[in-house]
Amino acid sequence: MLDKIGGRVSDRALKWIFLIPTFLFLLFIVIFPLIWSLGLSFCDYNAARGGSPRFVGFNNYRHILSSREVWERFAITGRYVALAVLGEFVIGFTLALLLNREFYGKGLITTLFLLPMMFSPVVIGTFFRLMLDANWGIVDYLLNRLLGLPKIAWTSSPKFALYSLVICDVWIWTPFMLLMSLAGLSTVPRYLYEAAEIDRASWWFKFRYITLPYIAPLLILALLFRSMDALRFFDKVYVLTGGGPGEMTQTVPYYIYKVAFSYWRTGESCALAYILVIMIIGLSSIYIHYLNRLSAR
């Protein structure tokens, strides 16, 4: 409020003057779409046709959960998430163990490893589509020249298309696992390793009873973030494979896009999106459960 004497705005009022527009803006762009899409998930609605949504109750959810086509999309998404997150974890954690020591050029090498995470996924997906092309791609050229292998149609082969997405995702997000692992390794007290050296402990003993217990909570947190993000990925599928060949790489987020903007079944797409949200919340709860158990020790 205005100060009656000096006509100035108090610090408390100035704070609310800046905060209230921000809250209203976030309410409009975040909360309102969530509520509106939740309402549409219980309706038969076509955004292209327009008109008023027709309430159909849980029909959209029943149709989705009884559809074999939808469960095939969930199976594809599950395979992708498992392969990508596991690959990122193994490679990132291994690199972190190798970098967790002092040597000349450590800062430069670590920065170079982090570069893939700084580029746009759409740009990286486009580059991978060009590199994995069977006709002029550099990957098939090198495999043929160096190993004598025949050309592989990475993005158009039913056998390899999903793996091309996994390779692209691993290249982008392994630096995230590396960064989180390095952060965890830096918190392990050095005197524990020194005491283990005095007792002539093996490297496995030091890893199992010193390193792993200290960094396990941070590793689970990293797996949580990556699993949540991988479950809702869309951009790389759209750019790299377009959901093909056929439907071999149509993950759930990409299928939601197709249902909403190709088939114009808006209500059904909203229902499927909320089913995916519920699954992400369930998976996150499992990670958080184990995280709490580790923190309580």
C-alpha positions as CSV (number, residue, x, y, z in Angstrom):
1,M,0.0,0.0,0.0
2,L,1.1,3.6,-0.5
3,D,2.7,5.2,2.4
4,K,0.3,8.0,3.5
5,I,3.0,10.4,4.4
6,G,5.6,10.1,1.7
7,G,3.4,8.6,-1.0
8,R,5.9,5.8,-1.4
9,V,5.3,2.1,-1.8
10,S,6.4,-0.1,1.1
11,D,8.7,-3.0,0.6
12,R,6.0,-5.5,1.5
13,A,3.6,-4.0,-1.1
14,L,6.3,-3.8,-3.7
15,K,7.0,-7.5,-3.2
16,W,3.4,-8.4,-3.9
17,I,3.2,-6.0,-6.9
18,F,5.9,-8.1,-8.6
19,L,4.7,-11.5,-7.4
20,I,1.0,-11.3,-8.1
21,P,1.4,-10.9,-12.0
22,T,3.9,-13.8,-11.9
23,F,1.4,-16.0,-10.0
24,L,-1.4,-15.1,-12.4
25,F,0.8,-15.8,-15.4
26,L,1.8,-19.2,-14.0
27,L,-1.8,-20.0,-13.1
28,F,-2.8,-19.3,-16.7
29,I,-0.1,-21.2,-18.5
30,V,0.2,-24.2,-16.1
31,I,-2.8,-24.7,-13.9
32,F,-5.5,-23.9,-16.3
33,P,-4.3,-26.2,-19.1
34,L,-4.0,-29.1,-16.5
35,I,-7.6,-28.6,-15.3
36,W,-9.0,-28.1,-18.8
37,S,-7.2,-31.2,-20.2
38,L,-8.4,-33.3,-17.2
39,G,-11.9,-32.2,-17.9
40,L,-11.6,-33.1,-21.6
41,S,-10.3,-36.6,-20.7
42,F,-13.8,-37.4,-19.6
43,C,-15.4,-36.0,-22.8
44,D,-15.8,-36.9,-26.5
45,Y,-14.2,-33.9,-28.1
46,N,-12.6,-33.1,-31.5
47,A,-10.5,-29.9,-31.5
48,A,-10.7,-29.7,-35.3
49,R,-14.5,-30.0,-35.4
50,G,-15.0,-27.7,-32.5
51,G,-18.3,-27.5,-30.7
52,S,-19.0,-28.3,-27.1
53,P,-17.3,-31.3,-25.4
54,R,-19.7,-34.2,-24.8
55,F,-19.3,-35.9,-21.4
56,V,-18.8,-39.6,-21.6
57,G,-17.5,-40.4,-18.2
58,F,-14.7,-43.0,-18.1
59,N,-15.3,-44.3,-21.6
60,N,-12.0,-42.8,-22.9
61,Y,-10.1,-44.5,-20.1
62,R,-11.8,-47.9,-20.6
63,H,-11.1,-47.7,-24.3
64,I,-7.5,-47.0,-23.8
65,L,-6.8,-49.6,-21.1
66,S,-8.6,-52.3,-23.2
67,S,-6.7,-51.4,-26.4
68,R,-4.0,-53.7,-27.5
69,E,-2.5,-51.0,-29.7
70,V,-2.0,-48.7,-26.6
71,W,-0.3,-51.5,-24.6
72,E,2.0,-52.1,-27.5
73,R,3.0,-48.4,-27.3
74,F,3.7,-48.8,-23.6
75,A,5.8,-51.9,-24.2
76,I,7.9,-50.0,-26.8
77,T,8.3,-47.1,-24.3
78,G,9.3,-49.5,-21.5
79,R,12.0,-51.1,-23.6
80,Y,13.3,-47.7,-24.7
81,V,13.4,-46.3,-21.1
82,A,15.1,-49.5,-19.7
83,L,17.8,-49.6,-22.4
84,A,18.5,-45.8,-22.5
85,V,18.6,-45.2,-18.7
86,L,20.6,-48.4,-18.0
87,G,23.1,-47.4,-20.7
88,E,23.4,-43.9,-19.5
89,F,23.9,-45.1,-15.9
90,V,26.6,-47.7,-16.7
91,I,28.6,-45.4,-19.0
92,G,28.2,-42.3,-16.9
93,F,29.1,-43.9,-13.7
94,T,32.1,-45.7,-15.2
95,L,33.4,-42.4,-16.7
96,A,32.9,-40.7,-13.3
97,L,35.0,-43.4,-11.6
98,L,37.7,-42.8,-14.1
99,L,37.6,-39.0,-13.8
100,N,37.4,-39.0,-10.0
101,R,41.1,-38.4,-9.5
102,E,43.5,-35.5,-10.1
103,F,45.3,-35.5,-13.5
104,Y,46.4,-32.9,-16.0
105,G,43.6,-31.6,-18.2
106,K,40.8,-33.0,-16.0
107,G,38.7,-29.8,-16.2
108,L,38.9,-29.7,-20.0
109,I,38.1,-33.4,-20.4
110,T,35.1,-33.2,-18.1
111,T,33.8,-30.1,-19.9
112,L,34.1,-32.0,-23.3
113,F,32.1,-34.9,-21.9
114,L,29.4,-32.5,-20.8
115,L,29.0,-30.8,-24.2
116,P,26.3,-33.2,-25.6
117,M,23.9,-32.2,-22.9
118,M,24.2,-28.5,-23.9
119,F,22.7,-28.9,-27.4
120,S,19.1,-29.0,-28.4
121,P,17.7,-32.6,-28.6
122,V,16.0,-31.6,-31.9
123,V,19.4,-30.5,-33.4
124,I,21.1,-33.7,-32.1
125,G,18.3,-35.9,-33.5
126,T,18.7,-34.3,-36.9
127,F,22.4,-34.9,-36.9
128,F,21.9,-38.5,-35.8
129,R,19.4,-39.0,-38.6
130,L,22.0,-37.8,-41.1
131,M,24.8,-39.8,-39.6
132,L,22.8,-43.1,-39.4
133,D,21.4,-42.8,-42.9
134,A,22.0,-46.0,-44.9
135,N,22.9,-44.2,-48.1
136,W,25.3,-41.4,-47.1
137,G,25.6,-41.7,-43.3
138,I,29.1,-41.6,-41.8
139,V,28.3,-44.5,-39.3
140,D,27.6,-47.1,-42.0
141,Y,30.5,-45.8,-44.1
142,L,33.0,-46.4,-41.2
143,L,31.5,-49.7,-40.2
144,N,31.8,-50.9,-43.9
145,R,35.3,-49.5,-44.4
146,L,36.8,-50.6,-41.0
147,L,35.0,-53.8,-40.2
148,G,33.6,-54.8,-43.6
149,L,30.0,-54.8,-42.2
150,P,27.1,-54.4,-44.6
151,K,25.0,-51.3,-44.5
152,I,22.4,-51.1,-41.8
153,A,19.2,-49.1,-42.2
154,W,19.3,-47.8,-38.6
155,T,16.3,-45.5,-38.6
156,S,14.1,-47.5,-41.1
157,S,14.8,-51.1,-40.0
158,P,12.3,-52.7,-37.6
159,K,15.2,-54.4,-36.0
160,F,17.4,-51.4,-35.4
161,A,15.1,-48.3,-35.3
162,L,14.5,-48.4,-31.6
163,Y,18.3,-48.9,-30.9
164,S,19.0,-45.8,-33.0
165,L,16.8,-43.8,-30.6
166,V,18.5,-45.4,-27.6
167,I,22.0,-44.5,-29.0
168,C,20.9,-40.9,-29.6
169,D,19.5,-40.6,-26.0
170,V,22.5,-42.2,-24.4
171,W,24.8,-39.8,-26.2
172,I,22.8,-36.8,-25.0
173,W,22.1,-37.7,-21.4
174,T,25.2,-39.8,-20.3
175,P,26.8,-36.5,-19.3
176,F,24.0,-35.9,-16.8
177,M,24.7,-39.3,-15.1
178,L,28.4,-38.4,-15.3
179,L,27.8,-35.1,-13.5
180,M,25.6,-36.6,-10.8
181,S,28.0,-39.4,-10.2
182,L,31.0,-37.0,-9.9
183,A,29.0,-34.9,-7.5
184,G,28.4,-38.0,-5.3
185,L,32.0,-39.2,-5.5
186,S,33.3,-35.8,-4.4
187,T,31.4,-36.1,-1.1
188,V,33.1,-39.4,0.0
189,P,35.6,-38.6,2.8
190,R,39.1,-39.3,1.7
191,Y,40.1,-40.6,5.2
192,L,37.9,-43.6,4.7
193,Y,39.9,-44.7,1.7
194,E,43.2,-44.0,3.5
195,A,42.0,-46.2,6.4
196,A,41.1,-48.9,4.0
197,E,44.5,-48.7,2.3
198,I,46.2,-49.2,5.7
199,D,44.1,-52.3,6.2
200,R,45.0,-53.4,2.7
201,A,41.4,-53.6,1.6
202,S,40.7,-54.6,-2.0
203,W,39.2,-52.2,-4.6
204,W,35.9,-54.1,-4.4
205,F,35.7,-53.8,-0.6
206,K,36.3,-50.0,-0.9
207,F,33.7,-49.7,-3.6
208,R,31.1,-51.9,-1.9
209,Y,31.4,-50.6,1.6
210,I,32.7,-47.0,1.2
211,T,31.9,-45.6,-2.3
212,L,28.5,-47.1,-3.0
213,P,26.8,-46.3,0.4
214,Y,27.8,-42.7,0.1
215,I,26.7,-42.1,-3.5
216,A,23.7,-44.4,-3.7
217,P,21.1,-41.7,-2.8
218,L,22.4,-39.4,-5.4
219,L,22.5,-42.2,-8.0
220,I,18.9,-43.0,-7.3
221,L,18.0,-39.4,-7.6
222,A,19.7,-39.3,-11.0
223,L,17.9,-42.4,-12.1
224,L,14.6,-40.9,-11.0
225,F,15.1,-37.7,-13.1
226,R,16.2,-39.6,-16.1
227,S,13.4,-42.2,-15.9
228,M,10.8,-39.5,-15.6
229,D,12.3,-37.6,-18.6
230,A,12.7,-40.7,-20.8
231,L,9.1,-41.7,-20.2
232,R,7.8,-38.5,-21.7
233,F,10.3,-38.0,-24.5
234,F,8.9,-36.9,-27.9
235,D,11.3,-34.7,-29.9
236,K,13.9,-37.3,-30.8
237,V,11.2,-39.8,-32.0
238,Y,9.6,-37.0,-34.1
239,V,12.9,-36.0,-35.7
240,L,14.8,-39.3,-35.9
241,T,12.3,-42.0,-36.9
242,G,8.9,-40.3,-37.1
243,G,7.5,-43.3,-35.1
244,G,8.5,-45.7,-37.9
245,P,9.1,-47.9,-39.5
246,G,5.5,-48.7,-39.3
247,E,4.8,-48.3,-35.6
248,M,8.0,-49.8,-34.3
249,T,9.1,-46.7,-32.5
250,Q,5.8,-45.1,-31.7
251,T,6.3,-44.4,-28.0
252,V,3.4,-43.3,-25.8
253,P,4.2,-39.5,-26.0
254,Y,4.4,-39.7,-29.8
255,Y,1.2,-41.8,-29.9
256,I,-0.5,-39.1,-27.8
257,Y,0.6,-36.5,-30.4
258,K,-0.8,-38.7,-33.2
259,V,-4.1,-39.2,-31.5
260,A,-4.5,-35.5,-30.7
261,F,-3.3,-33.9,-33.9
262,S,-3.6,-36.6,-36.6
263,Y,-6.7,-38.4,-35.6
264,W,-8.2,-35.4,-33.7
265,R,-9.5,-37.6,-30.8
266,T,-8.7,-34.8,-28.3
267,G,-10.5,-36.3,-25.3
268,E,-8.9,-39.7,-25.8
269,S,-5.4,-38.1,-26.1
270,C,-6.0,-36.2,-22.8
271,A,-7.0,-39.4,-21.1
272,L,-3.9,-41.2,-22.4
273,A,-1.7,-38.3,-21.2
274,Y,-3.1,-38.6,-17.7
275,I,-2.6,-42.4,-17.7
276,L,1.1,-41.7,-18.5
277,V,1.3,-39.1,-15.7
278,I,-0.1,-41.6,-13.2
279,M,2.5,-44.2,-14.4
280,I,5.3,-41.7,-14.0
281,I,4.0,-40.8,-10.5
282,G,4.0,-44.5,-9.6
283,L,7.5,-45.1,-10.9
284,S,8.7,-42.0,-9.0
285,S,7.1,-43.3,-5.8
286,I,9.2,-46.5,-6.1
287,Y,12.4,-44.5,-6.5
288,I,11.5,-42.2,-3.6
289,H,10.7,-45.2,-1.4
290,Y,14.2,-46.6,-1.9
291,L,15.7,-43.2,-1.5
292,N,14.0,-42.8,1.8
293,R,15.2,-46.2,2.9
294,L,18.8,-45.3,2.1
295,S,18.5,-41.9,3.8
296,A,17.1,-43.5,7.0
297,R,20.2,-45.7,7.4
